[in-house]
Amino acid sequence: MLGNLISMLIWGLIAGFVARAILPGEDKMNLWQTALLGIAGSFVGGTLGVLFTSRSFSNFETSGVIGSIIGAVIALIALRMYRKNNS
């Protein structure tokens, strides 16, 4: 259980860093927020994977590294739009 949590944090951190590198900007995020961005991106990518493939949607779906990065980019765009509208 603890190993899965650590693995999820590490892969989330990698996906979050890559997403922030793809979309550079002035995002004031610490290490944990970047990891959470990547983890949220994994769920977004997994959901998109279920919607665009013939897999069934049972629970929250996680995705692979590429899906996590794509999902993290989408989550980062949504976060920036949210912050822009609430400024």
Secondary structure, 3 states (H helix, E strand, C coil): CHHHHHHHHHHHHHHHHHHHHHCCCCCCCCHHHHHHHHHHHHHHHHHHHHHHCCCCCCCCCCCCHHHHHHHHHHHHHHHHHHHHHCC
